[in-house]
Each structure stands twice: as structure tokens, then as C-alpha cells.
Amino acid sequence: MNEGVRVVPGPPGSALTVSARVAADDGRAEALQALVSQWRPPDEWPGFAAFDAGATGGLPSRGYFGAVCDGRFVYFVPEQHGEAGNPTHGVVLRLDTHGDFRDPASYRAHDAGRTDGLETRGYYGGVFDGRRVYFVPRQIDLTRYHSHLLRCDTAGAFDDGASWSAFDMGEAHSQQGAAFDGRFIYFCPGFSGDPHKEDEPCGRVLRFDTQGEFRNRSSYASVDITRFLGPRAACFDGGAFDGRYAYFVPLEGGLAVRHDTTAAFDDPASWEAFDARPLGYRMAVGAVFDGTFLYYCAYGHGRIVRFDTRGSFTDPDAWSAHDADPTDGLRTTGFDGGFFDGRFVYFQPFFRHVGPGKRDNLFHSFYLRYDVTRPFEDPTSWQALDASATDGLHSVGYNGGAFDGRFFYAAPWQQGRKPGRPEEFVTHGIVLRCDTLGDSGSFSLRWCDLGHNGGLNAGAPGPSFLVNTDRGCLRAWALQPLPAGEHHLVGTYDGEAVRLFADGELIAEREGRGRLVHTDLPVTVGRIQDGAGRFRGRVLEAEVQLPGADGPRRS
């Protein structure tokens, strides 16, 4: 049964049209907020697919640290190839999510390893600002850390050197992921000193103003947060944004940090820290936000720590933890980022320790997910599935990834040490795709969609309209939050393009073809069915006009 929404058939040749007149309580973005949806992530895992893209375009397209999605294309962030000396690379792999996932023609590769006269190799995570993709600098081989910020203009041709630019931010320490508030990119500091040792944690946070000139030093700022938060406020691995605060995930040491983005960047009062060690916090890589809770992705173990963003950051009562190892008979330990689909928080598997040594690790794909509508500490709220032999491939060893609204694309990283060559490891290019919806959804009109994706990467938040087709998810994404107050949003799909209108103006459009997936699910208002994604406001009117006889065909 539909919830307070008018569903009507359209005239012959009409498009799918979904509209909502709303009153938003606030303009805070960075939470999935649904307005009108026929969308329900199912109880059972919809499934996985894998494709080996490791030699795309004749280039060694393997060894990636994270990925980022611009609404259609997924860009995998180049890190290293695993040979002796830790040779990093700059071969960016791009996937067209509108193409056939298993068709090599859906993949492109471009070697951006030398851009604007700089060595642009060795990156960790990416950011999409609505037009450009930024690659977060980490290190050049095992010789030095670098701050050569690389970016790609998505308005240009991917393999055209003119679409690429680079700038040295001027601080030689590693960055490990980033957070983005819609204007500023906050780079998560990792290490300084000798990359061979990784024994000098860095707490110097770099920030770039995407509204400033890329090559102007005044667009960049930095602050050493150890000066006012202490020496443990250093070495982070992944960031997140909740609409106001930028969070920095401690790789180890358990000192979680956040910054109030509405205050001055260099004001010590805008920074807070919380010691999560009493909760059993050990190591984490990446964090996932579900609109209420921020989940820190356990690295090398299975204890998930989360923070209730409605509470005070320094209040222990706002924090909780759950040990998810094992789940469904699988050793669900060791994650590298994650993502949220409106109902489930997924944790991207990487490895688990199998011996006493630091390198005694087993790389696996034991996926873990949590139903956010159920008690956090109840084991029955959690599910696991082994995806390590998807499509007959050895699909293990991933580092974060990107989400297009239906599919999560895991970034291929490594499968372990090479036999007889312990200083080298096997990198790969097997992209693993996790389906979060299947045929359990047709459309979703949203006040805000998650800009943060993958747990290690970030993108611009804003309103969106998603349609589920037999060719995948198509999305018109505005990438600019709307202010609080009353607004009229309309999403349309005519079989050729998906469009999004706000207050009578076209604010987003994306070409795409495919038959709408039919479902008998009810149309829900102000939330995702049986999930979260609740709208912070009121839906005053809602209507769905189904396609006419000659309109977009439903399968």
C-alpha cells in the first residue's frame, strides 16, 4: 500500500515522473534522505560479479587504493604494483557503469604518472567535487612521501593529457583518504619521515579550497592538530563528513578526531578528540555514515566501533561497539572501508591475521553487513557472505571502492606475498561488484544523496533521482545541496535520459538507456522501505506518474 502518495498512469508516450513538494527543516547535507521511493534493499544478498581489468588498454591496470564515482564513471585510484622497492604507479582505471560490466569496452586506462612536470604516482583515495576528480597523494615508491595533488577534469576526454593537471601542495608527508564538505577537501595525514619505517605519525591536516585557483598557494592551508590535541592526534586512514563535522579515522591508537567545518580551520576550539580505546578500538580504515551513526571500519580484526552523531563527541554514552567476528560461520575480520545503501552498512573485507607475524595474513572477501533498523549488538542483525571466488576468479584483497546507487565497486589491491619473494606481493585488477538492490526497486527521488562513498573517498552531496534499469542504475545528481525551506523536486525518466528539477529549474541531467525494473513494492514517502534514509523535514505532496504505453518500458 502506498503511503500518502498519488500514483497515476501517464498518457501514451509519457515518462516516469516522480514529484514531491517538501519543507526541509535544515539544509545540512551528507545523509541519504529519501523523498519518494519504490526501493528496498532486500533481505538476502542480491549477488556479486567480477571482471579482470588488469591489462586494460595494454597498461598494467592493477594495484588500487580506493575509487570514486562521478555519477556514471568509477575512477580507481592508482597506488603500486608490488615489485621490489614498492614501485608506485599512476595508471588510472575507469569503468563506465552504463556499459556491460563484463565487457572490456566498458573499461579505459590512462597513465597519468607524469603530469605537469611532476611525478604523479602513488595515491590513496579520491574526491569528486561535481566536475573534477582529485587523487589523494601518498608516496613515491619507498623513497619519499609526496603532496602532488592530481586531478582529472571529467568535462574533457579521459585519455587526453589536457584533462589532467597536478600541483605540489608543498608538504612532504603522506595522505590516507580525504573528507569533503562540498567546498573544502580535508586530507587525512598519515606518516612523515622514512616510508621504509612508517614510524613517524603525522598530524598535519592539509585543506584545499575547491572554489580557489588550483595552482594558487592561497587555496591551500594546513594545521598541525597535535599542537592542541596531543601527539596521539596523528596517523589517520580515511575520513567522513556528516553535514557539519569532518571526521578523521585513527589508523591505530584509538584517538578519534573531528573538525567543525563551520568554524575557523586553525581554531583549536573547532577540533575535538575522543579516546575510543576503552571500547576495544584497535585499528580502523575508513568510516561509513548512515545519517545517524558513524561506523569505524575495523582493520585486521572484527570489532566495529560506532558514534551516535546526535550526541556529544566526547560523551562515552554516544559510543558503542560490537564484535562481528564470526558472522554466519565466517571469520569476518579485517576491513578496508565500507558503504551504506539506505538499509545496510557494508564493510569491505581485506584480510585477517592467521599467524604471529605482521605479514601472516589471509586475504579474503568475507563481506559483512549490518541492518541499521535492528539492534547494533544483536548478532542476528548482521549477515556475512563469501565472495572470494566470484565468476571463477580469485576475487580477494580490496581497498575501499565506490557506490553508484545500486552497485558497489571494490577497488582491486593485492592477494598476498609472492611465493619465495617475501618483499613483493601480488597486485591485481579484478574489479568486484556488489549488488545491493537486484530487482527490489524501480526509482528513488532524494533530497540528498550520500557524497561520501566507499569509506575512503568522498564526493559532493546533493539531491538526486535514481532509476533502476535492466542495464544498471541511472542517476541524475545535482551535487549541490538545497537550502532549508519549501521546495518542489521532480525526477523524470523517458528511456533516453534521467532528469532532476528543483523549483521548476533543471538542475541535473544524465543520458542513459534501459528498461525500468518492475517491482510490486509500495511507494514510500520520506524514507527507504524497511530501512533508514529518513528525510529531515515534511513531504507536503507526492505524486508518481507511471510511464504511458509508449513511454519507458518496464521489464
N, C-alpha and C positions, 0 to 999 in steps of 0.2 A: 504494500500500500504506500502511495506517495505521501510525503509529509508537507502539507501546505504549499504544494506547487501545482500549477496548472499545466497539464500535459495535453497538447492538441496536435492533430495531424496537420501537416502543411499542405499547401496547394501543390499540384503537379509541378515537378521541377524545382521545388524549394530545397533549401539547405537545412541541415540540422542547425537549430538556433536555440541557444540557452541564454536566458537573461535573468538578472537579479538586480532589484533596487535595494540598496543597503544603507545602513547607518553604522559607520565604523566608530568604535569607541576611541581608538587611537591609531596612529599611523605607523606604529612600531612594526617593522618587518623582520623577517628571518624566522618564520614559523609557518608550516604548511597550514593554511586556513582555507577550508573549502566553503563555497557558497551553495552551489547546486551540483550534485554529482549522482551518477549511476556508476558506482566504483566501489569495489570491496575486495581488498587483498584476501585471497581465500585461506581457508583453514589449513589446507595441505600445500606443500611446496609445489608451485606450478612447474618447475623444471629448470634445467641448465643446458647450455650449449657451449661448445668450444671450437676454436679455429686457430690454426697455427699460422700467424702472420709474421713469423720470424725472419723472413727473407723478402719482405715486400719491396718491390722496385729494385731488386738486386742489392739492397742495402741490409746490413746486419741489424734489423729492427727487433732487438731483444734487450732486456735489462732495463725495466722502467720503475720509477718511484712515483706512483700516483698518476692520476688522469683528471681531466676537467672537460665538461660538456658545455657547448655554446648554444644548446637547444636542438642542434641537429648533429654536429660533428663532435666526436670524442677525440681529444688530443692526449696521447700518452707521453709522460714526461721522461726524457732520457736521463739515465744515470750512468751505468757502467756495464762492461761486457764480461768482467770476471777473470780476465787473464792476469798473469803475474804483474805486479806493480799497480793493480787496480785501475786499468785504463778506462777512464770515463769517456762518454761519447755524447754527441749532440743530434743523434738520428731521431727525429720526432715522428711518431707513428700516428696517423689519423684514420679514424673509422667513420664512414657515413652511415648513421643509424637508419636512414631511409632506404638503404640498399639491403641486399640479401647478406645476412651476417656471415654466411659460409662462402660467399663469392669473393675471390681475391680482388675483383674490381672495386669492392667497397672500401678497400684499404689503399692508403697512399703513404709514402715515407719521404721525408726531406731531411737532408743533412745540414743542420744549422750550426755545426760545430765551429765555424769561424764566421762571425758576424760583426760588421763594423770594426774590423781590425782586432777584435777581442777573441780570446779562447772562450767559446761558449759551449762548454761541456760539463756534465755532472750536475744535474738538477734534482730537486726534491719537492714535488708538489707544484700545483699551478693555480692560477686565479683568472677568472673571466670577468671583465668589467662592463660587459654589454656590447663591446666591439672587439677588444683586444684580449688575447690570451697571454698571460705573464708566466714565465717559468722561474721558479724559486731557486736561486743559486746555492750550491753546496760546496763542491770541491773539484779540483783538477787532479785526477789520479790520486796517488798518495803523497803528492809533493806539496800541495798547499790548498787552503780554503780560499774561496773567492766570492766576490759580490757582483759578478757580471750579470745583471738583470737582462733577461732575454724576453722579447715579446714578438707576437705574431698578429698582424692586422688581419682579422677574418674577413674584411671587406675586399681584400686582394686575393690573388691566386696563391694557394698554399705553397706551391713549389717555385714561386717567384721570389728571388732574393730581395726584391724591393718591398715585399710584405713583412720582412724581418728587420728588427733593429735591436741594438744592445747598448747598455750603458753601465759603467762601473760605478756602483754606489759608494765605493771608496772605503769599505770596512772589511778587512780580510778575516772573516770568521764565517762558519757555516750557518746556513738557514735550513730548517727542517719543517717544511709546511708553512702555511700562512692562514690568516683570518682576514676577512674583507667586510667592511661595514657599508658598502655602497659607494664610498668615496676613497677611503684610505685602505691601503694594503698593509697589514701588520705582519712582518716576517718573524717567524719563531726561531730565536737564536739557539744554536746547538753547541759547537765547540770552537775554540781558538787554539793556536799552538800547532803542534805536530799531528797531522792526520794519522800517522802510524800509531800513535799512542792513544788518542782521544781521551786525554786525561786533564784537559783544561776546559771545564764547562763555562759557557759564555752566557751572560745575562744582558747583553746589549741588544735591545729591540730596535730594529730599523723600521721606518714607516715611509711609504711613498704615497703622495697625493696624486691620484689618477686624473684629477682636474688640472694639474700643473703640467709644465713642459717636461717631457721625458728626460731630456738631457740638461736640465737646469738644476744645479745643486740645491736651489731653494725649495725644490719639490720634495726633498728628502730630509728626514730628521732621524735622530736616534737618541736613546736614553738608556743608561745603564741602571737597570732596576735593582741590581744588587746593592747599590748605594743606600737605598732606603728600605729594601725588603730583606737584605742579608744575603750571604754568599750562596745559600741554597736556592735562591731565585734565579736559576740558570739551567741551561740544557733542557730545552723543550722539544717535543716531537709531535707537531700537529697543533692546530688552533681551531677555534669555533667562534661564532657570533650569535647572540640571542636577540638581537634587535637593539640592544644598548651596550652590552658589555662584550669585549673581545677576550676570549679565554685562551690561555697558554697551557698546554698539556705537559706536565713534567715527565721526561723520559724515565727518570728514576729519582729517588729522593723524596717523592711524595708531597712536595710543596706546590700546590695548585695556585695559579696566579690569574687574575683578571684585571682588565683596564676599563674604566668608564669612558666610553668614546665621546660622551657629551662634555667632558671636561678637558682641560689642557693636557696635552700628551706628556709634558715634562713635569706636571704637578704630582709630587709624591702622594698627595691625598687621593688622586684618581686611580691608584693602584692598590690592590688588596691581595693577600695571600692566606692560604689555609693549609694546615698540615694534615694531610689525609692518611698518614701512616697508621694512626690508631684503628682505621677501618680495614687495614690489611693491604693498603695501596703499596704496590711494589714498583712495577714498570707499566707504562701505558704508551701507546702510539695512536694518536688521533682521538677525536671525540665526536659524538653524534648528539644532535639536539632534536627532541620530539615536540617542541613547543612549550613544554613544561620542565622536563628533566634533561640534564646534560649527562651523557654516559661516557665515561673514560674507557677506552678500548684496551683491555688487559693484554700485555705483551709478554709472551713466554710463560703465562700462567692463565688461570681461568676466573680470577676474582674481579668482577665488574663493580666499579665504584660509580655512583651517580650523585648529582647535585640537583636539588629542587630549586629552580631559579626564582620561585616565589618567595623564598626565604633569604635570610642574610647569609652572605658568602662565608662569614666567619662563625656561623652558628652550627655546631656539630649536629644539631637536630635536623638540619636541612640536608644532611648527607646520609647515604645508606650504601650497603654493599651486599653482593650475592656471589657466591662461588658457584659457577655454572659448569664446573668440571667434576664428573662427567654429565652429559645430557644424552638421553636416548641411546645409551650404551656406547657413546663415542667420547674420546678424550678431547673435549672442547677447551683447549688451552692455546694461548699464543695468537693474538690477533693484531692486525695491521690496518686500522681504520674501520669504517663501517658506514651505514646509511639508514635512512628512515623512509618508509613507503606510505605512511599515513596510519598504519596499524602496527607494523612490526619494526623493531630496531634490529638490523642485521649486523653481525660482527664478521669482518673479513678474515678468514683463517690464514695463518702464515706458517708457524712451526710450534713444536713443543719439545722441551728438553727430554732426552732419552738417556743421558749419562751424566757423569760428574763434571765433564769439561764444558767450557763455554761454547765450544763448537759441536758438542754432541747433541745435534738437533735433528728432528724428523720433520720435513716439510710436508704439509698435509692440506686438505681442503675440507675439513670438518666444519661446515657452516653452522653458525649458531644464530638463533633469532629469538626475540622476546616480544610477546604480545603486550603492548603498553596499556591495554584495558584491564589486565589481570594483575594480581599481587606480585610485586617485584621479587620477593623472597620465596615464592611458591615454585618449586621445581616444575610443576605442571604448566606453568606459564611460559616455559622455554621449550624450544624444539631444536633438533640438530639433523643434519643430512650430510652424507659423504659425497662430494662432487669431484673426487680425485681421479676418476677415470672417465670423465665426460667425453662422449663421442670417440671413445677409444684412444684418447690422448692422456698423457701423464700431466694432468691439469692440477698442479700443486705449486706453491711458492708465489704468492701475490702480495702486492703492496698497495693497499687502497684501491681507488678506482673512481668511476663517475656514474651518475644516475641520470637517465633521460626521462624519467617519469613512470616508466614501466620496467625497463631493464637496467640492471646494474652491471657495469663492465669492469671486471677486475684487471688491474694493471699487472702484466706478467713480469716477474722479477727473477727468482732463482729457484733451483731444485736441489741444491746442496753442493758439497765439495766434490771435486773431480777425483776419481779413484787414482791413488798414487801421486796426486799433486795437491796436497792439502792447502796450499796457498792460493789455489784457484778454485773457482766454482762454476757450476753450470747455469748460465743465464738462458732465458727462453723468451719466446714471443707468442706463446699460446694464450690468446685472449679468452677469458672465461666469462660467460654471460649468465646472469641470474635473473630469471623471470619472476617478478613479484606479483603479477596480476593474472596472466593467462587470458581466458575469455570471461573473466569475472568483472567486467567493466566496459562501458561504452564512452563516457565523457565525464569531465570534471572541470567546472568553472571555479577558479580560485581567486580569492582576494590577494593572497600572497603564496608564492611557491618557495620552496627552500632554495636559497642561493648556495648555502653550504652544502657540499656534496662529497661523499667519499671519505669523510673523516680526516683527510689530509689536504684537502683542496677547497676552493671557495669560488663563488660566483655571485653575480648581482641578484639580489632578491627582488621580487615584484609580482604583479598579478599575471595569471596565465589561464589558458584554455587548452585542455588536453583532450584528444580523441584517441581511442584505441581502435586500431585497424588491423586487417589481416597482414599488413606489412609493417606493423610495429606502432609505436607511439608517435603521434604528431602533436606538436605543441607550438602555440603562439605565446610568447613570453615577453612581457613588456620591459622587465629588467629595471624598472623604476617604481618604487613604492608610491602608492597614492596617499594623500594626506587624510587625516581623520575627517569625518563628516559624512554627508549623504552623497552617494554616487550611484550611477546606473552602469552596470557592466553587461556586455553582450558578447558571447562567443558564437562563431559560425563555422560550419564546415560544409563545403559544396562538392567535395570529391576532388578538387584541384588545389585548394589551399585552406588553411585554418587561419581565422582572423579573430582579433580581440579588439573590442571597442570599449571606451570609457567615456561616459557623459557625451555620447554622440560622436566622438573622435576615434578614428582608427589609431590604435597605439601599438599594435603588433600584428605581423603577418608572416606566415611561413608557408611556402609551397610544399605540397605533399599529397600523395595519392594512396588510396587503399579503401577497401570496403569497411564500413563500420562493423565492429564486432557486436553481434546481437546478444543481449542478456535480458533475462526476466527480473533482474534485481529492481527493487523500488528506487525511486528518485529520492534522495535525501537532501535536506537543507541544513546548511550551517555546520556540516561535519562529514567525515568519511564513514560510511555504514560500518557499524561494529568496530570502529576504530577511533582515532583521535582527529587531528586536523580541524579542531573547532574554531569557528570564526569569532573573533573578539568584537562583537557588535550584534546588530539585529538585521535579519533579512526581511525587508518590508513587503516585497513582492517577488515572486519567482515564477518563471514560465519556461516550458520546454516545448518547442515546435519540432516535431519529428519530420524527417525528410519526406517530401511528396513522392509520388510514384516514379517520377523521372529524376529524382534527386539522388544523393549519395546512396548507393545500395547497401543494405545491411546483409551480412552473410547469413 
